[in-house]
Amino acid sequence: MKIKVGDRVKFLNDTGSGTVTRIVDPKTALVQVDDGFEVPWMIRDLVVDVGRYDTDEEEHQEEQHDAGSSQEKTAFSEKIEDDPGTERIEDEEVLLAFVPDETSADFEAYLINSSSYHIKYTISRQQEGELVLFHEGTLEAGIKIRLGTYKPGNINDEEYFRIQGIFFNAGFFNHLAPLDILIRVNANEMYDAGMRQESDYFLEKAVLHTLHDWRKKAGPPQMEINADELKKAMYDKGDMKPEKQPVKQPAAKNIEEVDLHIQHLVDNHASMSNAEILEVQLSRFRSALDSALLHKNRRIVFIHGVGNGKLKHELRRILDREYGNVKYQDASFKEYGFGATMVLIR
């Protein structure tokens, strides 16, 4: 049965139910649970709660059609196909985000890449005409990564971040112009709750800066040609032909998945307390991670769900205290929503 906006649904791998408020992408939906909060959920883990209604699916669809007159949201599966001559716009973006810390005046900085490209990037703070490196690395497709803590200056201060990046993929890919953008960060705006936006990437509102707009087509790179250097190159190179380089094929994914939902770990958990359930889940987490370290697996994804956040908090506390030789980050939100952590083994 196709999941649509307005459907009452149950969670396959968790207790509870809610109403679908938005289809984020073909794999993810936002569900408003009974306590009023909206949570992202994988569509494959949702089932329409038909038992709560006396109408059949056809009547349910008619009700949705009537309600649809006051709503603009449409599921991806229901979008009308564009005319073949019309250019399709991909729903892909690169963002710099600042999420307020509830316990302090600081912000957590994130780089978000919902595109199908990998990005080699540097992020620098501009101070007195020079750049000071804030973060650098490679961000894979469909991943968000925490960059660290950022504290704005005085209320009227502003500063600039310079973000530079190169888009690439393994094997063949279409050219995108390199990223080189200057972002103004104003302390007064950072602390203004009205400047923060809702997004599909965080449960709370955040300050968002768009770094790349996929609606703008990338042109060919600009090249400066020096006549003297060109003449010299023609004489030096003669008739030499460039060597053919072998084309690299995309590397196969080597990611192990470990589902920590209790129903996948024990046959009957109805009589177990919350503390006992957490102990079983953390024991499975430790054994899976120790095995991955022993066999030198590079990546392992632990699926812990959203829930009340206790399992995720304990899992990351153990990583910080007991496993100093690994890094971790949120797993791909396209694949897992907000309910998984990927551990990167060096």
Secondary structure, DSSP 8 states (H G I E B T S, - for coil): ----TT-EEEETTSS-EEEEEEEEETTEEEEEETTS-EEEEEGGGEEE-GGG-SS-HHHHHHHHHHHGGG-----GGG-----TTS------EEEEEEEE-TTSS-EEEEEEE-SSSEEEEEEEEEETTEEEEEEEEEE-TTEEEEEEEE---STT-EEEEEEEEEEE-SSS------EEEEEEEEHHHHT-GGG-B--SS-SS-BEEEEEEETTS----------HHHHHHHHHHHTT---------------EEEEE--GGGT-S--TT--HHHHHHHHHHHHHHHHHHHHHTT-SEEEEE--STTSHHHHHHHHHHHHH-TTEEEEE--HHHHTTSEEEEEE-
